[in-house]
Amino acid sequence: MLIALGLIVVLLSVFGGFVLSGGSLGPLYQPTELLMIGGAAIGAFIAANNGKAIKATLNAISHFKRSTQYDKTLYMELMAMMYNLLSKGRREGMMALERDVDDPTQSPVFSQYPRLASDPLIINFITDYLRLLISSSMQPHELDELMLHEIEEFEHEASLPSDALYKVSDGLPAFGIVAAVMGVVKALSASGVGPEEMGQMIAHALVGTFLGIYLAYGVVAPLASRIDRQAAECTKMLQCIRVTLLASLQGMPPQLAVEFGRKALHASERPSALELESYVRGGGTTNNAATGNATNTAQSGA
């Protein structure tokens, strides 16, 4: 929603300001200029990237859609879920978590948190490392190194779409200049035209420069930046889980382990210690359904 809102504000500000200053939108409608600039940008994008990067870029919006819901409420649910899992493992032994890990959809713990259970990134990360803890005797530093490596690989893959779009935004102003120069060449090479018609042809040519800059900094670069922010949200979620699991593996009781995870969150989304303790000790599920429904309703309305 914020992406669309931001792009609309940019559009209205630029073109609305132009109209209010006395300009006419008619001369700005140059489909051939847009064809040259957009086509060149798409062609350069295809030439500069492999199939993996192109597919990742096309799927970037839907892939990171879930991370727009990574708010304080979801983090508290995550802490409550981790507390329940670690408490069960501490009370009954880690082997007691085997069924939960092998089939999260049938797990009584995971099923209490439908918002988290519907996110494969979160569930796969948790179950993979719980499975390692159950089936092996890894040292904390070994597990930490493995988790850091996976998070680093995730960051690398998640940065492919934004990196590709940033490069497109860097090239768009140049393609705009190319289209403008070609328009000027066309105008100057025309014979038998008067000064008025010549001025219109040059004005149309200069629209290419405008379109290149506008598309670069008003459309493509903001989209690339937004993808970067969404990838950072996903990374923060994984870091929170990592810190919690490591604290537990080092012998911390579940209550302290989730406190370590809480400290890994951004200040704007971090619940207070008392708030988290009350939520976790209350089961973390009392208001889950109401909170989730309220959140979904608000997002649908937005």
C-alpha positions as CSV (number, residue, x, y, z in Angstrom):
1,M,0.0,0.0,0.0
2,L,2.8,2.4,0.9
3,I,4.5,1.7,-2.4
4,A,1.5,2.7,-4.4
5,L,0.9,5.7,-2.2
6,G,4.4,6.9,-2.6
7,L,4.4,6.5,-6.4
8,I,1.1,8.4,-6.6
9,V,2.5,11.2,-4.5
10,V,5.5,11.5,-6.8
11,L,3.3,11.4,-9.9
12,L,0.9,14.1,-8.7
13,S,3.6,16.3,-7.4
14,V,5.6,16.3,-10.6
15,F,2.8,16.5,-13.2
16,G,0.4,18.4,-10.9
17,G,3.0,21.0,-10.3
18,F,3.7,21.2,-14.0
19,V,0.0,21.8,-14.8
20,L,-0.4,24.4,-12.0
21,S,2.6,26.3,-13.3
22,G,0.7,26.7,-16.6
23,G,2.1,23.7,-18.5
24,S,0.2,21.4,-20.8
25,L,0.4,17.6,-20.4
26,G,-0.1,17.1,-24.2
27,P,3.5,17.6,-25.2
28,L,4.6,15.2,-22.5
29,Y,2.8,12.3,-24.1
30,Q,5.5,10.8,-26.3
31,P,5.0,7.0,-26.6
32,T,7.9,6.6,-29.0
33,E,10.3,8.2,-26.4
34,L,8.9,5.9,-23.7
35,L,9.4,3.0,-26.1
36,M,13.0,3.8,-26.7
37,I,13.8,4.4,-23.0
38,G,11.8,1.6,-21.5
39,G,12.8,-0.9,-24.2
40,A,16.5,0.0,-23.8
41,A,16.3,-0.4,-20.0
42,I,14.5,-3.7,-20.2
43,G,17.0,-5.0,-22.8
44,A,20.0,-3.9,-20.7
45,F,18.4,-5.5,-17.6
46,I,18.0,-8.8,-19.5
47,A,21.6,-8.6,-20.8
48,A,23.1,-7.8,-17.4
49,N,21.4,-10.5,-15.4
50,N,21.1,-14.3,-15.5
51,G,17.9,-16.2,-15.3
52,K,18.1,-16.5,-11.5
53,A,18.4,-12.7,-11.0
54,I,15.6,-12.0,-13.5
55,K,13.2,-14.5,-11.9
56,A,14.1,-13.2,-8.4
57,T,13.4,-9.6,-9.5
58,L,10.0,-10.5,-11.1
59,N,9.0,-12.4,-7.9
60,A,10.5,-9.8,-5.5
61,I,7.2,-8.1,-4.6
62,S,5.3,-11.3,-3.8
63,H,8.3,-12.9,-2.1
64,F,8.7,-10.1,0.4
65,K,5.0,-9.4,0.9
66,R,4.9,-11.3,4.2
67,S,7.7,-9.2,5.7
68,T,5.4,-6.2,5.6
69,Q,3.6,-7.9,8.5
70,Y,6.7,-8.2,10.7
71,D,5.6,-5.9,13.4
72,K,5.7,-5.8,17.2
73,T,2.8,-8.2,17.6
74,L,4.3,-10.8,15.3
75,Y,7.6,-10.6,17.1
76,M,5.9,-11.2,20.5
77,E,4.1,-14.2,18.9
78,L,7.5,-15.4,17.8
79,M,9.0,-15.0,21.3
80,A,6.0,-16.9,22.8
81,M,6.3,-19.7,20.2
82,M,10.0,-20.0,20.8
83,Y,9.4,-20.0,24.6
84,N,6.9,-22.8,24.3
85,L,9.2,-24.9,22.0
86,L,12.2,-24.5,24.3
87,S,10.2,-25.1,27.4
88,K,8.9,-28.3,26.0
89,G,12.4,-29.4,25.0
90,R,13.8,-28.5,28.4
91,R,10.9,-30.2,30.3
92,E,10.5,-33.4,28.2
93,G,13.8,-33.6,26.4
94,M,14.7,-32.4,22.9
95,M,13.4,-35.6,21.4
96,A,9.9,-34.5,22.4
97,L,10.1,-31.9,19.7
98,E,10.7,-34.4,16.9
99,R,7.1,-34.6,15.9
100,D,6.7,-30.8,16.0
101,V,9.7,-30.4,13.8
102,D,8.9,-33.2,11.3
103,D,5.4,-32.0,10.7
104,P,4.8,-28.4,11.8
105,T,1.3,-28.4,10.3
106,Q,0.2,-31.0,12.8
107,S,2.2,-29.5,15.7
108,P,0.1,-28.3,18.7
109,V,2.7,-25.6,19.3
110,F,3.0,-24.2,15.8
111,S,-0.7,-24.4,15.2
112,Q,-1.3,-21.8,18.0
113,Y,0.4,-19.2,15.8
114,P,-1.2,-19.3,12.4
115,R,0.5,-16.1,11.2
116,L,3.9,-17.5,11.9
117,A,3.0,-21.0,10.6
118,S,2.0,-19.5,7.3
119,D,5.5,-18.0,6.7
120,P,7.8,-20.7,5.3
121,L,10.9,-18.6,5.9
122,I,10.4,-18.6,9.6
123,I,9.1,-22.1,10.0
124,N,11.8,-23.7,7.9
125,F,14.6,-21.8,9.7
126,I,13.3,-22.8,13.1
127,T,12.6,-26.5,12.3
128,D,15.9,-27.0,10.4
129,Y,18.0,-25.9,13.4
130,L,15.8,-27.6,16.0
131,R,16.2,-30.8,14.0
132,L,20.0,-30.3,14.2
133,L,19.8,-29.9,17.9
134,I,17.7,-33.0,18.2
135,S,19.8,-35.3,16.0
136,S,23.3,-34.0,16.8
137,S,25.5,-32.6,19.6
138,M,26.6,-29.5,17.9
139,Q,28.6,-26.9,19.9
140,P,27.2,-23.4,20.2
141,H,29.9,-21.9,18.0
142,E,29.4,-24.5,15.3
143,L,25.6,-23.9,15.2
144,D,26.3,-20.1,15.2
145,E,28.6,-20.4,12.3
146,L,26.1,-22.4,10.3
147,M,23.3,-20.0,11.0
148,L,25.4,-17.0,10.1
149,H,26.4,-18.6,6.9
150,E,22.7,-19.3,6.0
151,I,21.7,-15.8,6.9
152,E,24.5,-14.4,4.8
153,E,23.4,-16.5,1.8
154,F,19.9,-15.3,2.3
155,E,21.0,-11.7,2.3
156,H,23.0,-12.3,-0.9
157,E,20.0,-13.8,-2.7
158,A,17.6,-11.2,-1.3
159,S,19.8,-8.4,-2.6
160,L,19.8,-9.6,-6.2
161,P,16.5,-7.9,-7.2
162,S,17.3,-4.6,-5.6
163,D,20.8,-4.6,-7.1
164,A,19.4,-5.3,-10.5
165,L,16.8,-2.5,-10.2
166,Y,19.4,0.0,-8.9
167,K,21.5,-0.7,-12.0
168,V,18.5,-0.1,-14.2
169,S,17.8,3.2,-12.4
170,D,21.4,4.2,-12.9
171,G,21.0,3.6,-16.6
172,L,17.6,5.2,-17.2
173,P,18.8,8.9,-17.2
174,A,21.4,7.9,-19.8
175,F,18.8,6.2,-22.0
176,G,16.7,9.4,-21.6
177,I,19.6,11.4,-23.0
178,V,20.0,9.0,-25.9
179,A,16.3,9.4,-26.8
180,A,16.6,13.2,-26.5
181,V,19.6,13.3,-28.7
182,M,17.9,11.2,-31.3
183,G,14.9,13.5,-31.2
184,V,17.1,16.5,-31.7
185,V,18.9,14.9,-34.6
186,K,15.5,14.2,-36.1
187,A,14.5,17.8,-35.7
188,L,17.7,19.3,-37.0
189,S,17.7,17.0,-40.0
190,A,14.2,17.9,-41.0
191,S,14.0,20.1,-44.0
192,G,11.4,22.7,-44.9
193,V,10.0,23.1,-41.4
194,G,9.4,26.5,-39.8
195,P,10.7,27.8,-36.5
196,E,7.5,27.0,-34.6
197,E,7.4,23.3,-35.8
198,M,11.2,23.0,-35.1
199,G,10.6,24.2,-31.5
200,Q,7.9,21.7,-31.0
201,M,10.1,18.9,-32.3
202,I,13.0,19.8,-30.0
203,A,10.6,20.1,-27.0
204,H,9.3,16.6,-27.8
205,A,12.9,15.4,-27.9
206,L,13.7,16.9,-24.5
207,V,10.8,14.9,-23.0
208,G,13.1,11.9,-23.3
209,T,15.5,13.4,-20.8
210,F,12.6,14.1,-18.4
211,L,11.2,10.6,-18.7
212,G,14.6,8.9,-18.1
213,I,15.2,10.9,-14.9
214,Y,11.6,10.6,-13.7
215,L,11.5,6.8,-14.2
216,A,14.9,6.4,-12.6
217,Y,14.4,8.4,-9.4
218,G,10.6,8.4,-9.2
219,V,9.8,4.8,-9.9
220,V,12.6,2.3,-10.2
221,A,15.0,3.5,-7.5
222,P,12.2,3.7,-4.8
223,L,11.1,0.1,-5.7
224,A,14.6,-1.1,-5.4
225,S,15.0,0.6,-2.0
226,R,11.7,-0.9,-0.8
227,I,12.9,-4.4,-1.7
228,D,16.0,-3.7,0.3
229,R,14.0,-2.7,3.3
230,Q,11.8,-5.8,3.1
231,A,14.9,-8.1,2.8
232,A,16.3,-6.4,5.9
233,E,13.1,-7.2,7.8
234,C,13.4,-10.8,6.9
235,T,17.0,-10.8,8.0
236,K,16.1,-9.3,11.3
237,M,13.6,-12.0,11.9
238,L,16.2,-14.7,11.3
239,Q,18.7,-12.9,13.5
240,C,16.1,-12.9,16.3
241,I,15.6,-16.6,16.0
242,R,19.3,-17.2,15.8
243,V,20.1,-15.4,19.0
244,T,17.3,-17.1,20.9
245,L,18.4,-20.6,19.8
246,L,22.0,-19.9,20.7
247,A,21.1,-18.6,24.1
248,S,19.1,-21.8,24.8
249,L,21.9,-24.0,23.5
250,Q,24.3,-22.3,25.9
251,G,22.2,-23.3,28.8
252,M,19.9,-20.3,29.3
253,P,16.4,-21.1,30.5
254,P,13.7,-20.4,27.9
255,Q,12.6,-17.1,29.7
256,L,16.2,-15.7,29.4
257,A,16.6,-17.2,25.8
258,V,13.7,-15.2,24.5
259,E,15.0,-12.1,26.3
260,F,18.2,-12.5,24.3
261,G,16.0,-12.6,21.2
262,R,14.1,-9.5,22.2
263,K,17.4,-7.6,22.5
264,A,18.1,-8.4,18.8
265,L,15.0,-6.5,17.6
266,H,14.9,-2.9,16.4
267,A,13.8,-0.4,19.2
268,S,10.7,0.5,17.3
269,E,9.4,-3.1,17.3
270,R,11.0,-4.3,20.6
271,P,8.5,-5.0,23.4
272,S,9.6,-4.1,26.9
273,A,10.9,-6.9,29.1
274,L,7.8,-6.8,31.4
275,E,5.5,-6.7,28.3
276,L,7.1,-9.7,26.8
277,E,7.3,-11.6,30.1
278,S,3.6,-11.0,30.7
279,Y,2.7,-12.1,27.2
280,V,4.9,-15.2,27.3
281,R,3.8,-16.3,30.7
282,G,0.2,-15.8,29.7
283,G,0.7,-18.4,27.0
284,G,1.1,-15.9,24.2
285,T,-2.1,-17.0,22.6
286,T,-4.8,-15.2,24.6
287,N,-5.1,-12.3,22.2
288,N,-3.5,-13.9,19.2
289,A,-6.7,-14.4,17.2
290,A,-8.1,-11.0,18.0
291,T,-4.8,-9.3,17.3
292,G,-4.3,-11.1,14.1
293,N,-7.8,-10.4,12.9
294,A,-7.5,-6.7,13.9
295,T,-4.1,-6.5,12.0
296,N,-5.5,-8.2,8.9
297,T,-8.6,-6.0,9.0
298,A,-6.5,-2.9,9.3
299,Q,-4.2,-4.0,6.4
300,S,-7.2,-4.8,4.2
301,G,-8.7,-1.4,4.9
302,A,-5.3,0.2,4.2
